[in-house]
Amino acid sequence: MARMNRVIVSLALLLVATTGLAFAQKDKGEEPTSWIYFEVIKDDNGKPVRNAAVILHAVDAHGKQERGDLELKTDPDGKTNFDGVPYGKLRVQVLAHGFQTYGEDFDIERSKTEITIKLKRPQGQYSIYDNHPATTQKDPPQAGDSKKPN
């Protein structure tokens, strides 16, 4: 029963997001569109990332994000897709628990576009208070030095 409720809520959210993207297209019914296939995998081992949020933002000619966006979720195989993305710039953002946020702009120019996204684990923060190995500083070459550095 709980699974059925989640499916209904997911479908409702997809309908609302799709409607928002349709309004953002500004009468682009005559322009060509692309079917975009996403695969989200882990950078370190290539395994799929399930339930990652893939957010699509339309980008105008000046590189500014337009109003309206669409959020997709990956399946257990790390895949999701959407048909009807207009040609042009598309900003893709991917969020997943336990991974760094990913973002990149893509030029959509074909009727079918496949995009593979590799998510990285978060890196540790650098602190001046942690113990770091001492680095040796080499003297800069002097004028007239004919030796080349190794």
C-alpha positions in Angstrom: 0.0 0.0 0.0 2.8 2.4 0.9 4.6 1.6 -2.4 1.4 2.4 -4.3 1.1 5.8 -2.6 4.8 6.5 -3.5 4.1 5.7 -7.1 1.0 8.0 -7.2 2.9 10.8 -5.5 5.9 10.3 -8.0 3.5 10.5 -11.0 1.8 13.6 -9.6 5.2 15.3 -9.2 6.3 14.3 -12.7 3.0 15.8 -14.1 3.6 19.1 -12.2 7.3 19.2 -13.3 6.4 18.4 -16.9 3.7 21.2 -16.9 6.3 23.6 -15.6 8.8 22.7 -18.3 6.1 23.1 -21.0 5.4 26.7 -19.8 9.1 27.5 -19.9 9.3 26.5 -23.6 7.5 29.8 -24.7 5.5 28.4 -27.7 8.3 26.2 -29.1 5.8 23.7 -30.5 7.4 24.0 -34.0 11.0 23.6 -32.8 12.7 20.2 -32.8 13.0 18.4 -29.5 15.3 15.6 -28.2 14.8 12.5 -26.2 17.5 12.5 -23.5 18.7 9.4 -21.8 20.7 9.8 -18.6 22.9 7.2 -16.8 24.3 8.1 -13.4 27.1 6.0 -12.1 29.8 6.1 -9.4 33.1 7.5 -10.5 35.2 5.0 -8.6 33.6 1.7 -9.6 31.1 2.4 -12.4 28.1 1.0 -10.4 24.7 2.7 -10.9 23.5 5.4 -8.5 19.8 4.8 -7.8 17.3 7.5 -6.7 19.6 10.4 -7.9 17.8 13.6 -8.7 18.6 14.8 -12.3 17.4 18.4 -12.6 17.1 20.0 -16.0 17.2 23.8 -16.5 16.7 25.6 -19.8 19.5 28.1 -20.5 19.0 31.2 -22.7 21.3 32.6 -25.3 23.1 34.7 -22.7 23.9 31.7 -20.4 21.3 32.6 -17.8 19.0 30.0 -16.4 15.4 30.4 -17.6 12.3 29.9 -15.4 10.9 26.4 -15.0 12.8 23.2 -14.5 12.2 19.5 -14.4 13.4 16.9 -11.9 13.8 13.3 -12.8 14.8 10.4 -10.5 17.1 7.5 -11.5 15.8 3.9 -11.3 17.8 1.1 -9.6 20.0 0.8 -12.8 20.9 4.5 -12.4 18.9 5.5 -15.6 16.2 8.0 -16.4 15.0 9.7 -19.6 12.8 12.5 -20.8 11.3 13.1 -24.3 10.6 16.7 -25.4 13.6 18.8 -24.5 14.0 21.6 -27.0 17.3 22.0 -28.9 19.8 24.4 -27.4 21.6 24.8 -24.1 20.5 22.6 -21.2 21.9 22.9 -17.7 22.0 19.5 -15.9 22.4 19.2 -12.2 22.6 15.9 -10.3 22.1 15.5 -6.6 22.5 12.2 -4.7 23.0 11.4 -1.1 26.7 10.7 -0.3 28.0 12.2 -3.5 29.3 15.6 -4.7 26.8 17.7 -6.5 27.3 17.6 -10.3 26.5 20.4 -12.8 27.3 20.9 -16.4 25.8 22.7 -19.5 25.1 20.6 -22.6 24.3 21.6 -26.2 21.3 19.6 -27.3 21.4 19.2 -31.1 20.1 15.7 -32.0 16.8 13.9 -31.7 18.3 11.4 -29.3 20.9 12.4 -26.7 22.7 10.0 -24.3 24.5 11.5 -21.3 26.6 9.5 -18.7 27.3 11.3 -15.5 30.0 10.1 -13.1 29.4 11.1 -9.5 32.4 11.5 -7.1 32.4 10.9 -3.3 33.0 14.1 -1.2 36.6 15.1 -0.6 37.9 15.8 2.8 38.2 19.5 3.8 41.7 21.0 4.2 42.4 22.4 7.6 45.5 24.3 8.6 45.2 22.7 12.0 45.7 19.1 10.7 49.2 17.5 10.5 50.4 17.7 6.9 53.6 16.3 5.6 56.4 18.8 5.3 57.1 19.9 1.8 60.6 20.7 0.7 61.1 24.0 -1.1 63.6 24.1 -3.9 65.6 27.2 -4.5 64.6 28.9 -7.7 67.2 28.7 -10.6 69.7 31.6 -10.5 70.5 33.8 -13.6 73.1 32.1 -15.7 72.3 28.7 -14.4 72.7 26.3 -17.3 71.2 23.2 -15.5 67.8 22.2 -16.5 65.4 21.1 -13.7 64.7 17.3 -13.6 
